[in-house]
Amino acid sequence: MKRKALIRHLEKCGCEFLREGGNHTVYVNRRETKATTVPRHREIDQRLSYKICKDLGIPRI
């Protein structure tokens, strides 16, 4: 899946950008008090996108 599509889904579900890391971006879900990293690749594996959604406590794509 495209990184932009995943970012759109995260923000639609209420997650916010926190900061940039070396090779990743950190997103946080303040309602659930959870955070995770999103790699800066054009394509993100489907299983990894499921894990990112699970880490943030939002429905998967």
C-alpha positions in Angstrom: 0.0 0.0 0.0 1.1 3.6 -0.6 2.5 5.5 2.4 0.3 8.5 1.6 -2.9 6.3 1.8 -1.8 5.0 5.2 -1.1 8.5 6.5 -4.5 9.7 5.2 -6.2 6.8 7.1 -4.3 7.5 10.3 -5.2 11.2 10.3 -8.9 10.4 9.4 -9.0 8.1 12.5 -7.7 10.9 14.7 -4.0 10.2 14.9 -1.6 13.1 14.8 1.9 13.7 13.5 4.3 13.9 16.5 7.9 14.1 15.0 10.3 13.0 12.3 12.9 10.4 13.2 15.9 9.3 11.2 14.2 7.0 8.7 10.6 7.1 10.1 7.8 9.3 11.2 6.1 9.1 14.6 2.3 9.2 14.9 0.3 9.3 18.1 -3.3 8.6 19.0 -3.9 10.8 22.0 -7.3 9.3 22.8 -5.7 5.9 23.3 -2.4 7.3 24.5 -0.5 5.1 22.0 2.2 5.9 19.5 4.0 4.1 16.7 6.4 4.7 13.8 5.7 4.8 10.1 8.7 4.1 7.8 9.5 6.5 5.0 9.2 4.1 2.1 6.9 4.7 -0.9 5.3 1.3 -0.4 4.4 -0.2 3.0 3.7 -3.9 3.3 0.1 -4.8 4.1 1.0 -6.7 7.2 3.0 -3.7 8.5 0.1 -1.4 7.9 -2.2 -3.7 9.9 0.4 -3.6 12.8 0.6 0.2 12.7 -3.2 0.4 13.0 -3.2 -2.1 15.8 -0.5 -0.3 17.7 -2.5 3.0 17.5 -5.8 1.3 18.4 -7.7 2.2 15.2 -9.5 0.0 12.6 -7.2 -1.4 9.9 -7.6 -0.5 6.3 
